[in-house]
Amino acid sequence: MKKFIVLILLFFAGVCFAQVKTFYSDGSKDIGKVALTFDDGPGKATEKILEILEEKNVKASFFMLGVSVQKNPAGAKAVAAAGHEVANHTYGHINFYAYKDKDKTDKMEKELLRSENIIKEATGVEPFLVRFPYGYSKSDAVEVAKKYDCCLINWSFGCDWEKITAGEMHDKYKKAIKNSAIFLMHDLHENEKVLSFLSDFIDEIKQMGYEIVPVSELLNLKRDRYFDFADSEKTETAAR
């Protein structure tokens, strides 16, 4: 009996999860594409990453922090000018999992909109993709994103914050290559480890037969239809 009750609860939890459409961490399994995403910039690694992407003829998605764009508007403009996707990572990288004040929803809205305005001023792009810091994706984040016509994007795999060698990091990213994966890396700091293998990693993805595209293309998202998730797979990422 207990097992039956548990199964019923899991079923309804799954239904609720599907209804709120919390976020994407990867896409449809039959498209033969993956996405590279970079968070927290523009920063010290952005220029070198752009050089590698240009050399490999690859477009990526950059989830920019408003505070970083304020400090480096030229870097943000360079990302947009190179044809990469400009996305929003909020203004100041607040961890909303740990945020306990009563103004949490209001704070999320202010962080989202402040960053959006700064990004738009620097790049001419009004981003509609948002990734809250630390992958925050609870129902309040969903409602904030929906209110401002934004789509929540998380990731399938990322580990460039771990204290491991560049070789170990490269191996982890390589093992995570799969159809429709969304890879997370960071470009605020120098990030020498990622820079040391990014070119090879791109080659390895291509050798496995996958095309590298921006997130919106991977997920077939446009501002006027991103809540139509019927044809895409939604799975909560274990990474934080």
Helices and strands as residue ranges (DSSP letters): H 2-20, E 33-39, H 46-56, E 61-64, H 66-71, H 73-81, E 85-88, H 104-123, E 129-130, G 133-135, H 139-147, E 151-152, E 157-158, H 166-175, E 182-186, H 192-207, E 211-212, H 215-218
